[in-house]
Amino acid sequence: MGHSRPTITEEKVGQVRELIIANPEWNRSRLSRELCELWDWKAATGQLKDISCRDLLRDLEAAGAVVLPTAQKISRRAGVHERIAHMEHCTEPIRAELRELTPLRVKIVSSKPGIAEFKSYIDQYHYLGFDRSVGESLKYFITSRDGRTLALLMFGSAAWKCASRDTFIGWSSEDRRANLYFMTNNNRFLIPEWVRVSHLASHVLALIARRLSHDWETKYGHPIYLLETFVETDRFRGTCYKAANWIHVGRTTGRGRDSISMKATLPTKEVWMFPLCKDFREKLTTRTIVEDR
């Protein structure tokens, strides 16, 4: 079963063009579903990865490789945040020793009210705001033992390419294409400004690291072997990741997650990694993993 993003060859581009010409009545959703079936592009649960496929199709159209059916509704442009409904949150200062708040409670965000609340927190209090999560993702609320919100985390698709990370793993481009879905990116981590608790951030990272692979396998049918995150060098020092025993492996070039441009258009970021198993390199460089599952 083909979990990872397919390698786009001239043959595949030709298949896209042929389907569009042969089926002028198809919309983009139908086209993406048919391509997922054709390319066996599915999650470990068997679900078609048609949302990821539509993103790929938009990339091909932007590159001038194909002309897609007219969109039925206007998609949000990349980098444009969706309109988030802001809620009122309790902002009463929390200043305490960690031991006064533990054991912390970890809650996976899954209900519509929970997702709305999560988005509201991130959009109001995280410097990047909330942006949609494409593909597989998990969102967490972390609360004190008495139920007060202390932190929020979101994990989503790993970066398609990152030179320092890829060197750290030691995989080939073929390994990466086959096994990238065994990684996830901690793309949001928020401790609201009114929460002042020493060592909270590293404690939360350790809590999540112990359970994330199991949570991911429960939701998507496959484990996670390696975590990554990118810390903006002009804003943060990555202190909490270092304290939680994440490994600093290098710095980005500033070209972005899926950039095909050679120009640096984004802030440079420090790259931090956290293996969830000792043999993560072997697992991420073995292309028979999918077939063996």
ZADO-1210 file (C-alpha; in nm, 4 decimals, padded with zeros to 6 digits):
<atoms>
<atom x="00.0000" y="00.0000" z="00.0000" code="MET" pos="1"/>
<atom x="00.1521" y="00.3338" z="-00.1069" code="GLY" pos="2"/>
<atom x="00.1439" y="00.5628" z="00.1958" code="HIS" pos="3"/>
<atom x="00.4012" y="00.8231" z="00.0945" code="SER" pos="4"/>
<atom x="00.3622" y="01.0986" z="-00.1621" code="ARG" pos="5"/>
<atom x="00.4165" y="00.9393" z="-00.5051" code="PRO" pos="6"/>
<atom x="00.7206" y="01.0326" z="-00.7084" code="THR" pos="7"/>
<atom x="00.5880" y="01.2538" z="-00.9869" code="ILE" pos="8"/>
<atom x="00.7231" y="01.1303" z="-01.3183" code="THR" pos="9"/>
<atom x="00.6352" y="01.2320" z="-01.6724" code="GLU" pos="10"/>
<atom x="00.4287" y="00.9137" z="-01.6897" code="GLU" pos="11"/>
<atom x="00.2196" y="01.0182" z="-01.3895" code="LYS" pos="12"/>
<atom x="00.1750" y="01.3711" z="-01.5242" code="VAL" pos="13"/>
<atom x="00.0558" y="01.2095" z="-01.8486" code="GLY" pos="14"/>
<atom x="-00.1945" y="00.9998" z="-01.6535" code="GLN" pos="15"/>
<atom x="-00.3349" y="01.3125" z="-01.4902" code="VAL" pos="16"/>
<atom x="-00.3737" y="01.4838" z="-01.8280" code="ARG" pos="17"/>
<atom x="-00.5397" y="01.1782" z="-01.9824" code="GLU" pos="18"/>
<atom x="-00.7941" y="01.1483" z="-01.6997" code="LEU" pos="19"/>
<atom x="-00.8816" y="01.5183" z="-01.7273" code="ILE" pos="20"/>
<atom x="-00.9297" y="01.4976" z="-02.1047" code="ILE" pos="21"/>
<atom x="-01.1258" y="01.1696" z="-02.0921" code="ALA" pos="22"/>
<atom x="-01.3540" y="01.2819" z="-01.8081" code="ASN" pos="23"/>
<atom x="-01.4408" y="01.6501" z="-01.8530" code="PRO" pos="24"/>
<atom x="-01.7348" y="01.6159" z="-01.6121" code="GLU" pos="25"/>
<atom x="-01.5109" y="01.5210" z="-01.3177" code="TRP" pos="26"/>
<atom x="-01.4423" y="01.7774" z="-01.0497" code="ASN" pos="27"/>
<atom x="-01.1134" y="01.7975" z="-00.8625" code="ARG" pos="28"/>
<atom x="-01.2363" y="01.5759" z="-00.5794" code="SER" pos="29"/>
<atom x="-01.3334" y="01.2975" z="-00.8189" code="ARG" pos="30"/>
<atom x="-01.0028" y="01.3345" z="-01.0042" code="LEU" pos="31"/>
<atom x="-00.8005" y="01.3106" z="-00.6831" code="SER" pos="32"/>
<atom x="-00.9907" y="01.0018" z="-00.5666" code="ARG" pos="33"/>
<atom x="-00.9370" y="00.8249" z="-00.8985" code="GLU" pos="34"/>
<atom x="-00.5660" y="00.9093" z="-00.8945" code="LEU" pos="35"/>
<atom x="-00.5310" y="00.7759" z="-00.5388" code="CYS" pos="36"/>
<atom x="-00.6834" y="00.4474" z="-00.6538" code="GLU" pos="37"/>
<atom x="-00.4624" y="00.4413" z="-00.9634" code="LEU" pos="38"/>
<atom x="-00.1440" y="00.5130" z="-00.7661" code="TRP" pos="39"/>
<atom x="-00.2504" y="00.3119" z="-00.4588" code="ASP" pos="40"/>
<atom x="-00.2029" y="00.6264" z="-00.2494" code="TRP" pos="41"/>
<atom x="-00.3702" y="00.5421" z="00.0804" code="LYS" pos="42"/>
<atom x="-00.3229" y="00.5767" z="00.4529" code="ALA" pos="43"/>
<atom x="-00.2369" y="00.2703" z="00.6577" code="ALA" pos="44"/>
<atom x="-00.6059" y="00.2509" z="00.7458" code="THR" pos="45"/>
<atom x="-00.6895" y="00.2106" z="00.3756" code="GLY" pos="46"/>
<atom x="-00.8391" y="00.5594" z="00.3447" code="GLN" pos="47"/>
<atom x="-00.7609" y="00.7399" z="00.0198" code="LEU" pos="48"/>
<atom x="-00.5232" y="01.0340" z="00.0659" code="LYS" pos="49"/>
<atom x="-00.7294" y="01.2505" z="-00.1672" code="ASP" pos="50"/>
<atom x="-00.6729" y="01.5744" z="00.0249" code="ILE" pos="51"/>
<atom x="-00.2971" y="01.5336" z="-00.0118" code="SER" pos="52"/>
<atom x="-00.3537" y="01.4449" z="-00.3760" code="CYS" pos="53"/>
<atom x="-00.5450" y="01.7683" z="-00.4357" code="ARG" pos="54"/>
<atom x="-00.2535" y="01.9620" z="-00.2882" code="ASP" pos="55"/>
<atom x="-00.0203" y="01.7801" z="-00.5262" code="LEU" pos="56"/>
<atom x="-00.2481" y="01.8594" z="-00.8215" code="LEU" pos="57"/>
<atom x="-00.2466" y="02.2290" z="-00.7301" code="ARG" pos="58"/>
<atom x="00.1345" y="02.2161" z="-00.7231" code="ASP" pos="59"/>
<atom x="00.1369" y="02.0625" z="-01.0711" code="LEU" pos="60"/>
<atom x="-00.1016" y="02.3282" z="-01.2002" code="GLU" pos="61"/>
<atom x="00.1077" y="02.6064" z="-01.0451" code="ALA" pos="62"/>
<atom x="00.4105" y="02.4622" z="-01.2246" code="ALA" pos="63"/>
<atom x="00.2215" y="02.4671" z="-01.5559" code="GLY" pos="64"/>
<atom x="00.2237" y="02.0892" z="-01.5921" code="ALA" pos="65"/>
<atom x="-00.1552" y="02.0396" z="-01.6009" code="VAL" pos="66"/>
<atom x="-00.4775" y="02.2396" z="-01.6307" code="VAL" pos="67"/>
<atom x="-00.7237" y="02.1289" z="-01.3631" code="LEU" pos="68"/>
<atom x="-01.1034" y="02.1409" z="-01.3754" code="PRO" pos="69"/>
<atom x="-01.2434" y="02.4702" z="-01.2505" code="THR" pos="70"/>
<atom x="-01.2560" y="02.4692" z="-00.8717" code="ALA" pos="71"/>
<atom x="-01.6111" y="02.4371" z="-00.7372" code="GLN" pos="72"/>
<atom x="-01.5243" y="02.6564" z="-00.4430" code="LYS" pos="73"/>
<atom x="-01.2401" y="02.8947" z="-00.3880" code="ILE" pos="74"/>
<atom x="-00.9571" y="02.7300" z="-00.1962" code="SER" pos="75"/>
<atom x="-00.7599" y="02.9212" z="00.0588" code="ARG" pos="76"/>
<atom x="-00.4302" y="03.0342" z="-00.0851" code="ARG" pos="77"/>
<atom x="-00.1174" y="02.8925" z="00.0742" code="ALA" pos="78"/>
<atom x="-00.0110" y="03.1088" z="00.3644" code="GLY" pos="79"/>
<atom x="-00.3575" y="03.2637" z="00.4077" code="VAL" pos="80"/>
<atom x="-00.5083" y="03.1654" z="00.7409" code="HIS" pos="81"/>
<atom x="-00.8676" y="03.0565" z="00.7641" code="GLU" pos="82"/>
<atom x="-01.1045" y="03.2757" z="00.9618" code="ARG" pos="83"/>
<atom x="-01.1025" y="03.1384" z="01.3157" code="ILE" pos="84"/>
<atom x="-01.3840" y="03.2047" z="01.5636" code="ALA" pos="85"/>
<atom x="-01.2190" y="03.3512" z="01.8729" code="HIS" pos="86"/>
<atom x="-01.3515" y="03.2409" z="02.2092" code="MET" pos="87"/>
<atom x="-01.2978" y="03.3860" z="02.5522" code="GLU" pos="88"/>
<atom x="-01.0478" y="03.1894" z="02.7571" code="HIS" pos="89"/>
<atom x="-00.9619" y="03.2045" z="03.1223" code="CYS" pos="90"/>
<atom x="-00.6457" y="03.4156" z="03.1426" code="THR" pos="91"/>
<atom x="-00.6057" y="03.4098" z="03.5181" code="GLU" pos="92"/>
<atom x="-00.2300" y="03.3862" z="03.5851" code="PRO" pos="93"/>
<atom x="-00.0968" y="03.0412" z="03.6687" code="ILE" pos="94"/>
<atom x="00.2259" y="03.0756" z="03.8644" code="ARG" pos="95"/>
<atom x="00.3186" y="02.7589" z="04.0460" code="ALA" pos="96"/>
<atom x="00.5763" y="02.4883" z="04.0883" code="GLU" pos="97"/>
<atom x="00.5327" y="02.1979" z="03.8488" code="LEU" pos="98"/>
<atom x="00.4790" y="01.9538" z="04.1364" code="ARG" pos="99"/>
<atom x="00.1743" y="02.1569" z="04.2411" code="GLU" pos="100"/>
<atom x="00.0072" y="02.0870" z="03.9052" code="LEU" pos="101"/>
<atom x="00.1042" y="01.7271" z="03.8360" code="THR" pos="102"/>
<atom x="00.0066" y="01.4722" z="03.7307" code="PRO" pos="103"/>
<atom x="-00.0737" y="01.6579" z="03.4121" code="LEU" pos="104"/>
<atom x="-00.3615" y="01.5394" z="03.1955" code="ARG" pos="105"/>
<atom x="-00.3171" y="01.4811" z="02.8226" code="VAL" pos="106"/>
<atom x="-00.6242" y="01.5041" z="02.6010" code="LYS" pos="107"/>
<atom x="-00.6341" y="01.4300" z="02.2293" code="ILE" pos="108"/>
<atom x="-00.8470" y="01.6912" z="02.0535" code="VAL" pos="109"/>
<atom x="-01.1083" y="01.5191" z="01.8383" code="SER" pos="110"/>
<atom x="-01.4560" y="01.6645" z="01.8972" code="SER" pos="111"/>
<atom x="-01.5818" y="01.9648" z="01.7004" code="LYS" pos="112"/>
<atom x="-01.6096" y="02.1812" z="02.0147" code="PRO" pos="113"/>
<atom x="-01.2597" y="02.0753" z="02.1178" code="GLY" pos="114"/>
<atom x="-01.1149" y="02.1545" z="01.7759" code="ILE" pos="115"/>
<atom x="-01.2852" y="02.4953" z="01.7765" code="ALA" pos="116"/>
<atom x="-01.1405" y="02.5711" z="02.1198" code="GLU" pos="117"/>
<atom x="-00.7959" y="02.4504" z="02.0133" code="PHE" pos="118"/>
<atom x="-00.8005" y="02.6685" z="01.7026" code="LYS" pos="119"/>
<atom x="-00.9106" y="02.9677" z="01.9064" code="SER" pos="120"/>
<atom x="-00.6209" y="02.9334" z="02.1505" code="TYR" pos="121"/>
<atom x="-00.3600" y="02.8859" z="01.8783" code="ILE" pos="122"/>
<atom x="-00.4927" y="03.1642" z="01.6578" code="ASP" pos="123"/>
<atom x="-00.5048" y="03.4168" z="01.9392" code="GLN" pos="124"/>
<atom x="-00.1896" y="03.3352" z="02.1317" code="TYR" pos="125"/>
<atom x="00.0597" y="03.1608" z="01.9009" code="HIS" pos="126"/>
<atom x="00.2712" y="03.3960" z="01.6910" code="TYR" pos="127"/>
<atom x="00.2032" y="03.1911" z="01.3749" code="LEU" pos="128"/>
<atom x="-00.1708" y="03.1669" z="01.4360" code="GLY" pos="129"/>
<atom x="-00.3610" y="02.8572" z="01.3294" code="PHE" pos="130"/>
<atom x="-00.3200" y="02.7141" z="00.9821" code="ASP" pos="131"/>
<atom x="-00.4882" y="02.4052" z="00.8462" code="ARG" pos="132"/>
<atom x="-00.3227" y="02.0692" z="00.8995" code="SER" pos="133"/>
<atom x="-00.2896" y="01.8763" z="00.5729" code="VAL" pos="134"/>
<atom x="-00.2738" y="01.4997" z="00.5945" code="GLY" pos="135"/>
<atom x="-00.2302" y="01.3071" z="00.9184" code="GLU" pos="136"/>
<atom x="-00.2160" y="01.5129" z="01.2371" code="SER" pos="137"/>
<atom x="-00.2770" y="01.5069" z="01.6114" code="LEU" pos="138"/>
<atom x="-00.3706" y="01.7900" z="01.8450" code="LYS" pos="139"/>
<atom x="-00.3291" y="01.7837" z="02.2234" code="TYR" pos="140"/>
<atom x="-00.4545" y="01.9827" z="02.5207" code="PHE" pos="141"/>
<atom x="-00.2404" y="01.9610" z="02.8341" code="ILE" pos="142"/>
<atom x="-00.4122" y="02.0526" z="03.1600" code="THR" pos="143"/>
<atom x="-00.3221" y="02.0569" z="03.5269" code="SER" pos="144"/>
<atom x="-00.4623" y="01.7906" z="03.7544" code="ARG" pos="145"/>
<atom x="-00.7458" y="02.0299" z="03.8392" code="ASP" pos="146"/>
<atom x="-00.8299" y="02.0906" z="03.4731" code="GLY" pos="147"/>
<atom x="-00.6654" y="02.4256" z="03.3962" code="ARG" pos="148"/>
<atom x="-00.5243" y="02.4577" z="03.0434" code="THR" pos="149"/>
<atom x="-00.1444" y="02.4743" z="03.0487" code="LEU" pos="150"/>
<atom x="-00.0294" y="02.3924" z="02.6966" code="ALA" pos="151"/>
<atom x="-00.1387" y="02.2943" z="02.3459" code="LEU" pos="152"/>
<atom x="00.0552" y="02.0999" z="02.0829" code="LEU" pos="153"/>
<atom x="-00.0084" y="02.0077" z="01.7216" code="MET" pos="154"/>
<atom x="00.1791" y="01.7500" z="01.5151" code="PHE" pos="155"/>
<atom x="00.1420" y="01.7249" z="01.1386" code="GLY" pos="156"/>
<atom x="00.3180" y="01.6241" z="00.8186" code="SER" pos="157"/>
<atom x="00.6969" y="01.6149" z="00.8322" code="ALA" pos="158"/>
<atom x="00.8910" y="01.8464" z="00.6028" code="ALA" pos="159"/>
<atom x="00.9275" y="01.6981" z="00.2549" code="TRP" pos="160"/>
<atom x="01.2980" y="01.7846" z="00.2454" code="LYS" pos="161"/>
<atom x="01.5445" y="01.9127" z="00.5038" code="CYS" pos="162"/>
<atom x="01.9146" y="01.8654" z="00.4347" code="ALA" pos="163"/>
<atom x="02.0354" y="01.8537" z="00.7964" code="SER" pos="164"/>
<atom x="01.7555" y="01.6184" z="00.9008" code="ARG" pos="165"/>
<atom x="01.8050" y="01.3911" z="00.6019" code="ASP" pos="166"/>
<atom x="02.1791" y="01.3735" z="00.6736" code="THR" pos="167"/>
<atom x="02.1060" y="01.2909" z="01.0389" code="PHE" pos="168"/>
<atom x="01.8806" y="01.0026" z="00.9336" code="ILE" pos="169"/>
<atom x="02.1100" y="00.8902" z="00.6532" code="GLY" pos="170"/>
<atom x="01.8329" y="00.8007" z="00.4121" code="TRP" pos="171"/>
<atom x="01.8199" y="00.8250" z="00.0350" code="SER" pos="172"/>
<atom x="01.5533" y="01.0189" z="-00.1519" code="SER" pos="173"/>
<atom x="01.3816" y="00.6867" z="-00.2232" code="GLU" pos="174"/>
<atom x="01.3839" y="00.5967" z="00.1469" code="ASP" pos="175"/>
<atom x="01.2407" y="00.9385" z="00.2295" code="ARG" pos="176"/>
<atom x="00.9590" y="00.9080" z="-00.0229" code="ARG" pos="177"/>
<atom x="00.8717" y="00.5614" z="00.1091" code="ALA" pos="178"/>
<atom x="00.8953" y="00.6296" z="00.4813" code="ASN" pos="179"/>
<atom x="00.8352" y="00.9986" z="00.5482" code="LEU" pos="180"/>
<atom x="00.4923" y="00.9199" z="00.6937" code="TYR" pos="181"/>
<atom x="00.6680" y="00.7461" z="00.9861" code="PHE" pos="182"/>
<atom x="00.7751" y="01.0954" z="01.1008" code="MET" pos="183"/>
<atom x="00.5767" y="01.3930" z="01.2276" code="THR" pos="184"/>
<atom x="00.6496" y="01.7611" z="01.2781" code="ASN" pos="185"/>
<atom x="00.5683" y="01.9449" z="01.6015" code="ASN" pos="186"/>
<atom x="00.4465" y="02.2520" z="01.4138" code="ASN" pos="187"/>
<atom x="00.2691" y="02.4249" z="01.7035" code="ARG" pos="188"/>
<atom x="00.3580" y="02.4328" z="02.0736" code="PHE" pos="189"/>
<atom x="00.1831" y="02.6914" z="02.2869" code="LEU" pos="190"/>
<atom x="00.2128" y="02.7689" z="02.6545" code="ILE" pos="191"/>
<atom x="-00.0123" y="03.0731" z="02.7012" code="PRO" pos="192"/>
<atom x="00.1620" y="03.3841" z="02.8270" code="GLU" pos="193"/>
<atom x="-00.0274" y="03.3800" z="03.1568" code="TRP" pos="194"/>
<atom x="00.1151" y="03.0355" z="03.2442" code="VAL" pos="195"/>
<atom x="00.4491" y="03.0666" z="03.4272" code="ARG" pos="196"/>
<atom x="00.5679" y="02.7263" z="03.5454" code="VAL" pos="197"/>
<atom x="00.9357" y="02.6340" z="03.5486" code="SER" pos="198"/>
<atom x="01.0252" y="02.3178" z="03.3529" code="HIS" pos="199"/>
<atom x="00.6676" y="02.2830" z="03.2233" code="LEU" pos="200"/>
<atom x="00.7613" y="02.2853" z="02.8535" code="ALA" pos="201"/>
<atom x="01.0221" y="02.0091" z="02.8726" code="SER" pos="202"/>
<atom x="00.7941" y="01.8023" z="03.0979" code="HIS" pos="203"/>
<atom x="00.5106" y="01.8305" z="02.8441" code="VAL" pos="204"/>
<atom x="00.7400" y="01.7310" z="02.5565" code="LEU" pos="205"/>
<atom x="00.8475" y="01.4221" z="02.7503" code="ALA" pos="206"/>
<atom x="00.4862" y="01.3283" z="02.8259" code="LEU" pos="207"/>
<atom x="00.3877" y="01.3520" z="02.4607" code="ILE" pos="208"/>
<atom x="00.6949" y="01.1656" z="02.3362" code="ALA" pos="209"/>
<atom x="00.6050" y="00.8662" z="02.5516" code="ARG" pos="210"/>
<atom x="00.2583" y="00.8291" z="02.4030" code="ARG" pos="211"/>
<atom x="00.2538" y="00.9869" z="02.0558" code="LEU" pos="212"/>
<atom x="00.3447" y="00.6799" z="01.8511" code="SER" pos="213"/>
<atom x="00.0718" y="00.4765" z="02.0196" code="HIS" pos="214"/>
<atom x="-00.1813" y="00.7576" z="01.9680" code="ASP" pos="215"/>
<atom x="-00.0819" y="00.7839" z="01.6020" code="TRP" pos="216"/>
<atom x="-00.1104" y="00.4120" z="01.5435" code="GLU" pos="217"/>
<atom x="-00.4524" y="00.4094" z="01.7093" code="THR" pos="218"/>
<atom x="-00.5747" y="00.6843" z="01.4769" code="LYS" pos="219"/>
<atom x="-00.3913" y="00.6078" z="01.1524" code="TYR" pos="220"/>
<atom x="-00.2793" y="00.2455" z="01.1730" code="GLY" pos="221"/>
<atom x="00.0966" y="00.3003" z="01.1764" code="HIS" pos="222"/>
<atom x="00.3569" y="00.4133" z="01.4333" code="PRO" pos="223"/>
<atom x="00.5861" y="00.7167" z="01.4399" code="ILE" pos="224"/>
<atom x="00.9606" y="00.6637" z="01.4726" code="TYR" pos="225"/>
<atom x="01.1011" y="01.0170" z="01.4732" code="LEU" pos="226"/>
<atom x="00.9801" y="01.3641" z="01.5722" code="LEU" pos="227"/>
<atom x="01.1023" y="01.6895" z="01.4215" code="GLU" pos="228"/>
<atom x="01.0513" y="02.0576" z="01.4895" code="THR" pos="229"/>
<atom x="01.1845" y="02.3853" z="01.3499" code="PHE" pos="230"/>
<atom x="01.2657" y="02.6742" z="01.5827" code="VAL" pos="231"/>
<atom x="01.2986" y="03.0258" z="01.4395" code="GLU" pos="232"/>
<atom x="01.6462" y="03.1525" z="01.5210" code="THR" pos="233"/>
<atom x="01.5431" y="03.5165" z="01.5601" code="ASP" pos="234"/>
<atom x="01.2689" y="03.4356" z="01.8136" code="ARG" pos="235"/>
<atom x="01.3651" y="03.1347" z="02.0235" code="PHE" pos="236"/>
<atom x="01.6643" y="02.9342" z="02.1404" code="ARG" pos="237"/>
<atom x="01.5020" y="02.5904" z="02.1577" code="GLY" pos="238"/>
<atom x="01.5788" y="02.5648" z="02.5281" code="THR" pos="239"/>
<atom x="01.2820" y="02.3420" z="02.6131" code="CYS" pos="240"/>
<atom x="01.3632" y="02.0968" z="02.3323" code="TYR" pos="241"/>
<atom x="01.7224" y="02.0763" z="02.4534" code="LYS" pos="242"/>
<atom x="01.6020" y="02.0194" z="02.8110" code="ALA" pos="243"/>
<atom x="01.3717" y="01.7406" z="02.6856" code="ALA" pos="244"/>
<atom x="01.6724" y="01.5684" z="02.5206" code="ASN" pos="245"/>
<atom x="01.5830" y="01.6529" z="02.1618" code="TRP" pos="246"/>
<atom x="01.8842" y="01.6516" z="01.9303" code="ILE" pos="247"/>
<atom x="01.9944" y="01.9646" z="01.7461" code="HIS" pos="248"/>
<atom x="02.0955" y="01.8567" z="01.3942" code="VAL" pos="249"/>
<atom x="02.1415" y="02.1805" z="01.2013" code="GLY" pos="250"/>
<atom x="01.9704" y="02.4786" z="01.0482" code="ARG" pos="251"/>
<atom x="01.7322" y="02.5256" z="00.7561" code="THR" pos="252"/>
<atom x="01.8168" y="02.7201" z="00.4430" code="THR" pos="253"/>
<atom x="01.5019" y="02.9333" z="00.4607" code="GLY" pos="254"/>
<atom x="01.3527" y="02.7886" z="00.1419" code="ARG" pos="255"/>
<atom x="01.0453" y="02.6312" z="00.3033" code="GLY" pos="256"/>
<atom x="00.8864" y="02.2909" z="00.3367" code="ARG" pos="257"/>
<atom x="00.8080" y="02.2161" z="-00.0265" code="ASP" pos="258"/>
<atom x="00.9967" y="02.4921" z="-00.2038" code="SER" pos="259"/>
<atom x="01.1348" y="02.4316" z="-00.5504" code="ILE" pos="260"/>
<atom x="01.2918" y="02.7778" z="-00.5535" code="SER" pos="261"/>
<atom x="01.6593" y="02.8229" z="-00.4726" code="MET" pos="262"/>
<atom x="01.5941" y="03.1531" z="-00.2941" code="LYS" pos="263"/>
<atom x="01.5688" y="03.1916" z="00.0840" code="ALA" pos="264"/>
<atom x="01.2271" y="03.3461" z="00.1439" code="THR" pos="265"/>
<atom x="01.1556" y="03.2285" z="00.5018" code="LEU" pos="266"/>
<atom x="01.3277" y="03.2775" z="00.8380" code="PRO" pos="267"/>
<atom x="01.6075" y="03.0320" z="00.9049" code="THR" pos="268"/>
<atom x="01.5255" y="02.7766" z="01.1733" code="LYS" pos="269"/>
<atom x="01.7157" y="02.5411" z="01.4002" code="GLU" pos="270"/>
<atom x="01.6264" y="02.1768" z="01.3358" code="VAL" pos="271"/>
<atom x="01.5591" y="01.9543" z="01.6376" code="TRP" pos="272"/>
<atom x="01.4866" y="01.5810" z="01.6299" code="MET" pos="273"/>
<atom x="01.3638" y="01.3264" z="01.8838" code="PHE" pos="274"/>
<atom x="01.3855" y="00.9515" z="01.8067" code="PRO" pos="275"/>
<atom x="01.1020" y="00.7426" z="01.9507" code="LEU" pos="276"/>
<atom x="01.2918" y="00.4153" z="01.9149" code="CYS" pos="277"/>
<atom x="01.6579" y="00.3148" z="01.9176" code="LYS" pos="278"/>
<atom x="01.6549" y="00.1643" z="01.5677" code="ASP" pos="279"/>
<atom x="01.4783" y="00.4585" z="01.4016" code="PHE" pos="280"/>
<atom x="01.7465" y="00.4860" z="01.1305" code="ARG" pos="281"/>
<atom x="01.7048" y="00.1223" z="01.0314" code="GLU" pos="282"/>
<atom x="01.3275" y="00.1562" z="01.0223" code="LYS" pos="283"/>
<atom x="01.3378" y="00.4773" z="00.8162" code="LEU" pos="284"/>
<atom x="01.5856" y="00.3389" z="00.5634" code="THR" pos="285"/>
<atom x="01.4102" y="00.0047" z="00.5088" code="THR" pos="286"/>
<atom x="01.1714" y="00.0271" z="00.2176" code="ARG" pos="287"/>
<atom x="01.0029" y="-00.3047" z="00.2934" code="THR" pos="288"/>
<atom x="00.8281" y="-00.1628" z="00.6026" code="ILE" pos="289"/>
<atom x="00.5009" y="-00.0934" z="00.4242" code="VAL" pos="290"/>
<atom x="00.4834" y="-00.4320" z="00.2576" code="GLU" pos="291"/>
<atom x="00.5590" y="-00.6121" z="00.5870" code="ASP" pos="292"/>
<atom x="00.2758" y="-00.4455" z="00.7758" code="ARG" pos="293"/>
</atoms>
